[in-house]
Structures are given as structure tokens and as C-alpha cells.
Amino acid sequence: MSGFQELDDLCAALDIQWQYHDSVGGYHETPVESRQAILTAMGFPADTPEIAAQSLGHLYQGNDGRVLPHWVIVEAEQQADFPIDGSCVWRIEFENGTHFEGRANGVISPGIIPLGIHRLSVNNHDTTILAAPPTLSSPHRCWGVTLPIYGLRTAEQGGLGTYDDLRKVVEAFGLQGASFVGVNPIHAGFPNQPDFYSPYAPSSRRRLNVSHVTPSREQVHDHGDLISYDQAIPDRMAALRRDYDAFVADGKNAAFEKFQATEGDALIQFATHQALSEQFGAFWKDWPAEYQDCNSPETQAITRSNEDHLQFHCWLQWRAEQQLVDINRSAKAMGMSHGLYLDLAVGTHPYGAETWAEPDMFATGVSIGSPPDAFSSEGQVWGLAPMSPHALALNGFRPLAETLRKQLKFAKLLRIDHILGFSRSFWVPEGGIGAYIAMPRDAMLAVIRIEAARAGATIIGEDLGNIPDGLRDELQKSGILGCRVAMFERHWEGDGSFVAADDYPDQVLASFGTHDLPTWAGWRQGREIDWRQDIGDIDGETAVQSKTVRAREVGMFDSIISASDDSPDAMHRFLGRSSANMVALQLEDILGQTEQPNLPGTMFEHPNWCRRITIPVDSIAQDTRVKKTAKIMSDSGR
């Protein structure tokens, strides 16, 4: 299956790991055709030996005379020296725009390097200087709650949850002593494509989801037990448009003008994308060819001739930011040490605003996914565009820094979904078989430390699944907390018993489940097994066998947590007394809800991201279940 030597050489040069073992020990080799498709997606075609050789030449082209690598990591606020062969003239430019230059013979000594991402130029070659702290500070022992922002309206209230609803929940749990409230990603979505609402397949991770902006008043037509996005989103956008029209009628607003000036051309470009989406559809691959290029004359003409539409979308982003700032203000007033706990999606939609604005940053024709494992025998394809590691490094890791910075502007706690992808990312070509792509892990972790340090934030890395060798050690060195999910924390190489509370690591966030897993009540019932049978993933015999295994697992877990009934109290006590520094409880578990938010591997077969919480947010602070849970956490020393 090796194909030809030039293909193998190009794969090696670009760190494509086409021979690998999955999480259950199975050996895989990616076929030649799939490797060629992946290389083409990276911008290095290899259809023939000659073309592969040319691509290899292009990869190294222009490196003659380079004396330093494309990027280096130094400790922030310390003297940095860069040994070189011979003499040179160099120039360093810091993040803030200041710069100076000098001559060197044998070593470049630009002095103390401040925290940030800087550029050092030597012999017409640029090197990105990542000046990061060696590690991040550890959080104190605390607890918080995670919940679905979209579901913060009961059926009686109707519609979608808002940022104002989230503020009320933050205040309610702040009163109960929680340190944080976590939500699903709030990245910009596709408001004019209401049936495409997954928070983990965003249009742009550098802009905000405006469907949660609180309007002054709203006509709501969606009152079902499950959210009907094709009603809820048009209702919300119509209400926000009325608010914008009233805003315009009131005249200029200095705060809005300052926001636009600060955000600059990037905001206008995003607003242009949104305006084009209204005219031609949500996904830019379906647009006329001239508008698929964000810099074409036709696109620029749209920017100049649609001021009202563009201003509306700029205003929506401003309103979203204002309301998130209000949430932070409330969290601080309640004495919450972390406040908002946001979630960074692993990738972006291949035909959304992010890929339209910077197409060269993303690989096309491939999707991020995962290889076969114990939970998916065929592997998974997530329909998300991966960032090209080569392009990321050439751009000084700026897109990653900007993406992190947007989240950390509003959150002192950030979860990075599938942080395994910072070490290696699994790319699956259309109609093909995937391979691992090595990522510049150390540089990406340094960028995390830089952005978290300047924001005073704590980072959680979702380190679950087929974990690359050494990743957890590097996360720990960086001060990035891992995740431990109690339903999976077992002695898998022994008797399969559950890990005791005292044996959890301290530098982790512990929880019972996640948004992709059954709730406490659902797990005990094997509810996701029922769903898998109903949609045809498993047959009746397999379902019966799975239920039998689940009953045994429930009994084992009940024994270790000393449970006497089906309530979540014993489970919460177990998490509370665990050694984990941070504990996240799910609101659905506290309220006794059975159905899980998302069933992985499904789109419309299961009502993903449609479930509501069962009580109004105004009543959370006085709910006896909430108060009891808070006392359990307090009694455990959190």
C-alpha cells in the first residue's frame, strides 16, 4: 500500500501518519488514493511521482538562507538568545507594533521578550516568537454547573434561551456558591438556515451566536416540548430587526461606533458574509462564483452598497458582546471565581464565514473525524473543516490566537473540545479513509498559555478517546486541566471496577457525563440503548445484551458511591469528595431529566440540541433540588 517513494516522502515531510493503531488495538493503513486526497487538501498534490516531487520541492522552496525555524518558544518576560551560524542583520517586531533591529555574530540577543506572539526577521526569513509562561496557575477546589443555553426556556415560555436567561442562571448558581456556569459553544451559526443549528458546527468561531441575543419583545410561535428552530430562529431575528430599526431611529450611538472601529475590517467582512448569505443561501459553495471570493470586485461592491444590512449584522455582534459583558458583571458581583465557562468547538463548517474569509487557512475536501473505536466501528466523520498545520505555522498561529481571544474575552474558564486534535488531527477525505495529521502541538499549547495568561483564565482540555502518547503529560506541564468522566473512569486493564473518588487526579475537571452522553437518569435506564435500537443502529438482541451490561455497571457504580436510590445525590457526593480540583454538574441531572442533549453519530434521527430544561430560569435559585445539590458541594469542601 506504499504507492511510490515520492508519495511516502511527501507524507513524511508533512507528518501524515498513514499507518496507525486505533484505540482498541486495530492496525490501519490509509490507502494511496486517500493519502493523495489528503495531500491535495493540504495544497501539495501527489497524483504522480513527478507531481509529488514537485510538491516536495515547493514545501522547501524559499528556505535557502534560513537560520532559524519557522517558530520558536521562549519564556515570557525573560531574556531570549537565538544561536545562529555566522553573522546577520535582524529585526524584531512585537505584538504592539514596536520594533527594533540589530546586528549579530553567532547569537541574536533581542533582550527580554514580553508575553505574546512576535516576529523575528533574519535574512528575509520570518520566525514566529511565542513568548509564553511555562505553565498556567492551578484553579482552587470548586464546582459549577453545565447547561444548554438554547434550552433555557420552558415549553410554556417558548422560543430559544437568551443571554439574559443565562445571566439569571449565573446569578442563581452564584447565590448557591458555584464558581462557574458552563454552556455549549456560542459561536456564530447560520441564522438564515434554521435547520442547521448544531453548536459544534459553527459558521465562525471568531464571532458570536446572535440567536441568543435578548430582544426587547418577541412574538413566540414555538411552544413545543422540543425546540422548533424553524419557528424559533425567525421569531428571534424578526424581533431583533425591530430592535435595530428602533436603534437606528434614535440616532448615532458612541459605544456602537467605538465597537465598530475596534473590530475594524474583520467585522465588516463577517457582516458582508452574512448579507450575502441572506441573498444567496447559508453556504458559500452554493453562491455565484464571483461571491465565493471574499476579495473579488463583486464582493467589495456588495460591501459598499448594502450598508443597512451590514450595519444590522455589526449591531447584532455588538449586542451579543454587550449581553455577555453583563453576564460577566453579574458573575463578578456574585463572587464567582470563574463565571462563564465557554466551549471551543473543534472545527468550523467547511462553507461558513470562517472558511470564506480565510480559505487558505483550511484544508478543503476533507473533514475532521475519528478512526474506528469501541463506540464507532466505522469511525466518525464530523463534517468540519480542519485548519492546515502548514498554513497555521506560516501565519504565525494568529488564527488560533484570535479564536481563543474571542472566547476568553467573556470567560475565565474555557473548554477546548477534542484537544487531542492539538497533537494530531484525523482527516477523512470525501469518500475515502482517514489518516492522522501531526499538528504543531508544542506551539499550539504555547499559544493557549499566552492567551490564557493574559486573560487570567483556566483551560480545560477534553482529553478523551484515542489519546496520543505524551499529550496528557504535556497538558499537565502547561497547566491545562484534563477531563475525567465518571461513567468511563474504570480499571479497564483490571477487573473493570470504577475508580474511587480519592484516586482521581487533582488537575482535572470531573463530571458524571457530558452533552454527548446519557444523563444520570438516562444512563441508569439505558435510554441511549433504546434510541440506538429505535433508529436501527443495533438490533433487539444487542439491545438486550447492552441493557444487561448496563444494569451490572449501575450496580457497580452504586456500590462505590453508596447509592440507596435513583436520585443523583450520592453521585454528586462522590464527585464532590473526589480529588479533582474542579467538578461540573449537569443541570439536567440536578432536575432529574432523562433524555440527553445529543446522540453522537445522528443528525435528525434523534432530537439533538432541542431539549428544554423543565423549570423556568427564574425559579432555579429557589428550587429545592438545586439547593440540596449546592449543600452537597459545600459539605464536600467546595
Stockholm file with secondary structure:
# STOCKHOLM 1.0

chainA/1-638         MSGFQELDDLCAALDIQWQYHDSVGGYHETPVESRQAILTAMGFPADTPEIAAQSLGHLYQGNDGRVLPHWVIVEAEQQADFPIDGSCVWRIEFENGTHFEGRANGVISPGIIPLGIHRLSVNNHDTTILAAPPTLSSPHRCWGVTLPIYGLRTAEQGGLGTYDDLRKVVEAFGLQGASFVGVNPIHAGFPNQPDFYSPYAPSSRRRLNVSHVTPSREQVHDHGDLISYDQAIPDRMAALRRDYDAFVADGKNAAFEKFQATEGDALIQFATHQALSEQFGAFWKDWPAEYQDCNSPETQAITRSNEDHLQFHCWLQWRAEQQLVDINRSAKAMGMSHGLYLDLAVGTHPYGAETWAEPDMFATGVSIGSPPDAFSSEGQVWGLAPMSPHALALNGFRPLAETLRKQLKFAKLLRIDHILGFSRSFWVPEGGIGAYIAMPRDAMLAVIRIEAARAGATIIGEDLGNIPDGLRDELQKSGILGCRVAMFERHWEGDGSFVAADDYPDQVLASFGTHDLPTWAGWRQGREIDWRQDIGDIDGETAVQSKTVRAREVGMFDSIISASDDSPDAMHRFLGRSSANMVALQLEDILGQTEQPNLPGTMFEHPNWCRRITIPVDSIAQDTRVKKTAKIMSDSGR
#=GR chainA/1-638 SS CCCCHHHHHHHHHTTEECEEECTTSCEEECCHHHHHHHHHHTTCCCSSHHHHHHHHHHHHTTCTTCCSCSEEEEETTEEEEEEEEEEEEEEEECTTSCEEEEEEEEEEEEEEECSEEEEEEETTEEEEEEEECSSCCCCCSEEEEEECGGGCSCTTTCSCCCHHHHHHHHHHHHHTTCSEEEESCCEECCTTCTTCCCTTSCSEEEEECGGGCCCSSCCCCCCSSBCCHHHHHHHHHHHHHHHHHHHHHTCCCHHHHHHHHHHHHHHHHHHHHHHHHHHHCSCGGGSCGGGSSTTSHHHHHHHHHCHHHHHHHHHHHHHHHHHHHHHHHHHHHTTCSSEEEEEECSCBCTTSHHHHHCGGGBCSSEEEEECCBTTBTTCEECCCBCBCHHHHHHTTTHHHHHHHHHHHTTCSEEEETTGGGGTEEEEEETTSCCEEEECCHHHHHHHHHHHHHHHTCEEEECCCSSCCTTHHHHHHHHTCBEEEEGGGCBCTTTTCCBCCGGGSCSSEEEESCCTTSCCHHHHHHTHHHHHHHHTTSSCHHHHHHHHHHHHHHHHHHHHHHTCCSSSSHHHHHHHHHSSCSEEEEEHHHHTTCCSCSCCTTCSTTTTTTCBCCSSCGGGGGGCHHHHHHHHHHHHTTC
#=GC SS_cons         CCCCHHHHHHHHHTTEECEEECTTSCEEECCHHHHHHHHHHTTCCCSSHHHHHHHHHHHHTTCTTCCSCSEEEEETTEEEEEEEEEEEEEEEECTTSCEEEEEEEEEEEEEEECSEEEEEEETTEEEEEEEECSSCCCCCSEEEEEECGGGCSCTTTCSCCCHHHHHHHHHHHHHTTCSEEEESCCEECCTTCTTCCCTTSCSEEEEECGGGCCCSSCCCCCCSSBCCHHHHHHHHHHHHHHHHHHHHHTCCCHHHHHHHHHHHHHHHHHHHHHHHHHHHCSCGGGSCGGGSSTTSHHHHHHHHHCHHHHHHHHHHHHHHHHHHHHHHHHHHHTTCSSEEEEEECSCBCTTSHHHHHCGGGBCSSEEEEECCBTTBTTCEECCCBCBCHHHHHHTTTHHHHHHHHHHHTTCSEEEETTGGGGTEEEEEETTSCCEEEECCHHHHHHHHHHHHHHHTCEEEECCCSSCCTTHHHHHHHHTCBEEEEGGGCBCTTTTCCBCCGGGSCSSEEEESCCTTSCCHHHHHHTHHHHHHHHTTSSCHHHHHHHHHHHHHHHHHHHHHHTCCSSSSHHHHHHHHHSSCSEEEEEHHHHTTCCSCSCCTTCSTTTTTTCBCCSSCGGGGGGCHHHHHHHHHHHHTTC
//
